[in-house]
């Protein structure tokens, strides 16, 4: 997989668990260096399924599941781990939120 990411200018993953992001980024960047590519030029992107909760879910919660503030903190943690982009996926909430509510959440979480 890292070789393909280097060949095609980056990686687009689906719901990469937070604890796996930093090792994945390191692996892709090492492959880029070995191929003579600039590791900083690669896009490393992942989808992130989220679930909004009205009350804080605490430190033992699943990443991207929590209040707006907790989810914002998680987005920052994904960036610190090396993702160049995280796109939030609202389609996998088992509570079947409405389109209107999903759009409100996406607006609230949009980069400023």
C-alpha positions in Angstrom: 0.0 0.0 0.0 2.7 2.6 0.7 4.2 2.0 -2.7 0.9 2.7 -4.4 0.5 5.9 -2.2 3.8 7.1 -3.4 3.0 6.3 -7.0 -0.3 8.1 -7.0 0.7 11.1 -4.9 -1.0 10.1 -1.7 -3.3 7.9 0.3 -7.1 7.9 0.8 -8.2 5.6 3.5 -11.5 4.8 5.1 -12.0 5.3 8.8 -8.4 4.7 9.7 -8.4 4.3 13.5 -6.6 7.2 15.3 -4.0 5.0 16.8 -3.0 3.7 13.4 -2.6 7.1 11.7 0.9 8.0 12.9 2.4 4.6 11.9 0.7 4.7 8.6 1.9 8.2 7.9 5.5 7.2 8.8 5.3 4.1 6.5 4.1 6.2 3.6 6.7 8.9 4.1 9.4 6.3 4.4 8.3 4.8 1.1 8.3 8.3 -0.5 11.9 8.9 0.6 13.0 5.5 -0.7 11.4 6.3 -4.0 13.1 9.7 -4.2 9.8 11.6 -3.6 9.2 14.5 -1.3 7.2 13.0 1.6 5.7 16.4 2.4 4.1 16.6 -1.1 1.9 13.5 -0.5 -1.7 13.9 0.5 -2.7 11.5 3.3 -6.5 11.6 3.7 -9.0 9.5 5.6 -12.7 9.3 6.1 -13.9 9.6 9.7 -17.3 8.4 10.8 -18.6 10.6 13.6 -21.4 10.4 16.1 -22.6 13.6 17.8 -23.6 13.3 21.5 -25.3 16.0 23.6 -23.1 15.3 26.7 -19.3 14.6 26.9 -18.3 11.0 26.4 -15.0 11.2 28.2 -11.5 10.0 27.4 -12.4 6.3 26.8 -14.8 7.1 24.0 -14.3 6.1 20.4 -12.5 8.9 18.4 -15.0 11.3 16.6 -17.8 10.2 18.9 -18.7 12.9 21.4 -19.8 16.5 21.7 -18.8 19.1 19.1 -15.9 20.1 21.2 -14.7 16.5 21.6 -15.0 15.9 17.9 -13.0 19.1 17.2 -10.3 17.9 19.6 -10.2 14.5 17.7 -9.9 16.3 14.4 -6.9 18.1 15.7 -5.5 14.8 17.0 -5.8 13.3 13.5 -4.0 16.3 12.1 -1.2 16.0 14.7 -0.8 12.3 13.8 -0.1 13.4 10.2 -3.3 13.4 8.2 -3.4 16.2 5.7 -7.1 15.9 5.4 -9.9 14.2 7.3 -13.4 14.2 5.8 -16.2 13.6 8.2 -18.7 10.9 7.2 -22.2 11.3 8.6 -23.8 8.3 6.9 -22.8 5.7 9.5 -24.6 7.0 12.5 -26.9 4.1 13.6 -29.4 6.6 15.0 -30.3 7.7 11.4 -30.0 11.5 11.9 -31.9 13.7 9.5 -30.1 15.4 6.6 -30.9 18.7 8.1 -29.2 17.8 11.4 -26.2 16.3 9.6 -25.7 19.5 7.6 -25.9 21.6 10.9 -23.2 19.4 12.4 -21.0 19.6 9.4 -21.4 23.4 9.4 -20.5 23.5 13.1 -17.4 21.4 12.5 -16.2 23.1 9.3 -12.7 24.6 9.4 -12.7 28.2 10.3 
